[in-house]
Amino acid sequence: MTDLIGRPPYGPRDDETLLSELNELTRHHRKYCAPFARIWPDWSGSSRIEDLPYLHVGLFKRGAFTTEFPGVRRGRTLRSSGSGGPVSRIALDEESSTLQSRSAAAILEDLLGSHRRPLFILDRAQGLRERSGLSARLAAAMSLRPLASEIHFLLPNTDSDDEVDWHRIEAALDADSGADVIVYGLTSILWDAWASRSIPEPLRSRLSETRVAFVHSGGWKRLEARRVDSNSLERELLATSGRGSRVLDFYGLVEQVGLVYPLCAEGFRHVPVWADVIVRSALTLDPLESEPGLLQLLNVLARGTPSHSVLTEDLGRLVPGSCPCGRSGKRFDLLGRVPKAEVRGCSNV
């Protein structure tokens, strides 16, 4: 188990320990994952994090990358939602899932606080029972489970994403003495099902006195086509909730479950101490200091599949200096997708 989990997520960075653990994890995957070893046959170790091996995100749609080490205990398969094309399938394992749960909890607690409150999910409960695996959007929702006193799924078991069980919200608020809740949804579903809908009375009055943390991720492409931007989304959501409410936008990959990158109050995404972000030139793949390029995401959490170092099709830029929000360590801007990049379902930004 990694020595970095358990430290404050945005405390002082220990790059020497991070490099050591990433080297060890890469050797682990080369030993027990034959496809990964074939891609990086001559690697034996790296003296810099930017020299570590990586896989392009598209490879997880085209082949099975599993690390079958002794004693591995497999769980469900996590899949990207896709948009008519191939989907990524990530085989979860018990050891990685434990680390990933701890990672997500620590990151989200830093932004939302550690106290438990009702969690409303704009999705269907039936997705948790599918034998084919767990969808990326449900996995993102369930990353909030450590902060939940109770969980309520708000979409009926139909094909519609904009029908909300408002009565379930009202009953849960009546049963709970607190005035603090979390609402999670894929970005486009949160707009369609909540922000642009007419919330019935008397629920609207009750919500106007409730502090709501709206958490959303992915799904921006649909809204961009309809000219809905982040400011519009935030304005409409906060108009339905009480004082102290907030909107939290986070970015992550289905290939790296457990690593979420929320926007801080200053508009930046911070990198926890058990992860790293490298920006590479789209032409040469050389590391860039402060210029826009392809994001490479690394972490020490993935034991059962070599998704610990992934070159994405997302564009970003490292931001030098300290952040006014007070968090230390690396931070970056997320700038969008590579033009004509393959559609990635709910991971779209």
Secondary structure, DSSP 8 states (H G I E B T S, - for coil): --SSTTS-TTS---HHHHHHHHHHHHHHHHHH-HHHHHHSTT----SSGGGS--EEGGGGGTS------TT--EEEEEE---SSS---EEEEEHHHHHHHHHHHHHHHHHHH-S--EEEEESS-GGGGG-TT-EEHHHHHHHTTGGGEEEEEE-S-SSS-SS---HHHHHHHHHH-S--EEEEEEEHHHHIIIIITS---TTHHHHHTTSEEEEEEES-HHHHHHTT--HHHHHHHHHTTS-TT-EEEEEE--GGGTT--EEB-TTS-EE--TTEEEEEE-TTT--EESSS-EEEEEEES--SSSS-SEEEEEEEEEE--S--TTS--S-EEEEEEE-TT----GGG--
